[in-house]
Every structure is written in C-alpha cells, then in structure tokens.
Amino acid sequence: MSQNTIWNEILKKEANGIDDNCDLGEIQKVEADYIVTVKGIINKLKFRIPKHLIAGFDGRTLYFGITKAQAKRDLMDKTSRFSS
C-alpha cells in the first residue's frame, strides 16, 4: 500500500481532539505537513492541524493530541468562530 493510499483513506473521516467534546469536523484535505478539517454546515469552521499532532486512527476517527482550547487558539482559520 502506498503512502498516498493511506492518506486518502482518512478523507471524509471525523477528526477529534483529546477533550470529550473536541470535535474538529471532517477531514477535507491532506497537505504535506497538515490535515485540513471543516466543522459545521452553515457556520463552517476550518482547522489546519499539523500532522505531528496525530495521536491515532481507529478506522472512523482521526485523533489529535490537542484540546478544544488549543484548536481554537492556534489552529482555527482566523475568519472562523468556534462555537462553545
């Protein structure tokens, strides 16, 4: 299996952080060093998360070693708003 195949398998999967309610949305794009996710339907929130923060993958959800506060502060597109 090639490296590209592995990354293609996570497209459209869910992304979560380490907090219980740290929903980072759905994986939309895999870049060289980042995973791009989008959360929401109307008020979309976009996150660019460094690959080195990946903590695991269970076949349905990609987990990142970050909290909701860290995602809001450091990884969210600045034109987005994080809902509480």
CORGI-V210312 format. One record per pair of residues at least 24 apart in sequence whose ideal C-beta (glycine too) atoms are under 10 Angstrom apart, sorted by sequence separation. I is the first residue (numbers start at 1). J is the second residue. D is the distance in whole Angstrom. If there is no record, write none. Layout:
i=I j=J d=D
i=I j=J d=D
This chain:
i=6 j=30 d=10
i=7 j=31 d=10
i=11 j=35 d=10
i=13 j=37 d=10
i=15 j=39 d=8
i=47 j=71 d=6
i=50 j=74 d=10
i=10 j=35 d=8
i=14 j=39 d=10
i=24 j=49 d=7
i=37 j=62 d=9
i=47 j=72 d=9
i=49 j=74 d=9
i=50 j=75 d=8
i=4 j=30 d=9
i=45 j=71 d=9
i=48 j=74 d=10
i=49 j=75 d=5
i=35 j=62 d=7
i=37 j=64 d=9
i=45 j=72 d=9
i=47 j=74 d=10
i=48 j=75 d=6
i=49 j=76 d=10
i=7 j=35 d=9
i=47 j=75 d=5
i=48 j=76 d=8
i=35 j=64 d=8
i=46 j=75 d=9
i=47 j=76 d=6
i=48 j=77 d=7
i=17 j=47 d=10
i=46 j=76 d=7
i=47 j=77 d=7
i=45 j=76 d=6
i=46 j=77 d=4
i=15 j=47 d=8
i=17 j=49 d=9
i=39 j=71 d=10
i=45 j=77 d=7
i=46 j=78 d=10
i=44 j=77 d=9
i=46 j=79 d=8
i=47 j=80 d=8
i=15 j=49 d=7
i=27 j=61 d=10
i=37 j=71 d=9
i=45 j=79 d=10
i=46 j=80 d=6
i=18 j=53 d=10
i=27 j=62 d=6
i=44 j=79 d=10
i=45 j=80 d=4
i=47 j=82 d=9
i=17 j=53 d=9
i=44 j=80 d=7
i=45 j=81 d=7
i=18 j=55 d=7
i=24 j=61 d=10
i=39 j=76 d=9
i=43 j=80 d=8
i=45 j=82 d=6
i=17 j=55 d=9
i=23 j=61 d=10
i=24 j=62 d=9
i=37 j=75 d=9
i=43 j=81 d=7
i=45 j=83 d=8
i=15 j=54 d=10
i=16 j=55 d=9
i=24 j=63 d=10
i=37 j=76 d=10
i=38 j=77 d=9
i=24 j=64 d=7
i=35 j=75 d=10
i=40 j=80 d=9
i=43 j=83 d=7
i=22 j=63 d=9
i=34 j=75 d=9
i=36 j=77 d=9
i=39 j=80 d=9
i=40 j=81 d=10
i=15 j=57 d=10
i=22 j=64 d=8
i=24 j=66 d=8
i=38 j=80 d=9
i=39 j=82 d=9
i=40 j=83 d=8
i=7 j=51 d=9
i=10 j=54 d=9
i=13 j=57 d=8
i=14 j=58 d=10
i=22 j=66 d=7
i=24 j=68 d=9
i=39 j=83 d=9
i=13 j=58 d=10
i=16 j=61 d=6
i=18 j=63 d=7
i=22 j=67 d=6
i=23 j=68 d=8
i=13 j=59 d=8
i=14 j=60 d=6
i=15 j=61 d=7
i=16 j=62 d=8
i=17 j=63 d=8
i=18 j=64 d=7
i=22 j=68 d=4
i=25 j=71 d=10
i=10 j=57 d=7
i=13 j=60 d=6
i=14 j=61 d=5
i=15 j=62 d=5
i=16 j=63 d=6
i=17 j=64 d=5
i=18 j=65 d=6
i=19 j=66 d=9
i=21 j=68 d=7
i=22 j=69 d=9
i=24 j=71 d=6
i=9 j=57 d=9
i=13 j=61 d=6
i=14 j=62 d=7
i=15 j=63 d=8
i=16 j=64 d=7
i=17 j=65 d=8
i=18 j=66 d=7
i=19 j=67 d=5
i=20 j=68 d=9
i=22 j=70 d=9
i=23 j=71 d=10
i=10 j=59 d=10
i=13 j=62 d=6
i=14 j=63 d=9
i=15 j=64 d=7
i=17 j=66 d=5
i=18 j=67 d=6
i=19 j=68 d=5
i=22 j=71 d=7
i=9 j=59 d=9
i=10 j=60 d=10
i=16 j=66 d=10
i=17 j=67 d=6
i=18 j=68 d=9
i=19 j=69 d=8
i=22 j=72 d=10
i=6 j=57 d=9
i=10 j=61 d=9
i=17 j=68 d=6
i=19 j=70 d=9
i=24 j=75 d=8
i=10 j=62 d=5
i=16 j=68 d=10
i=17 j=69 d=9
i=18 j=70 d=9
i=19 j=71 d=9
i=24 j=76 d=9
i=9 j=62 d=10
i=17 j=70 d=7
i=17 j=71 d=6
i=15 j=71 d=10
i=17 j=75 d=9
i=23 j=83 d=10
i=21 j=84 d=10
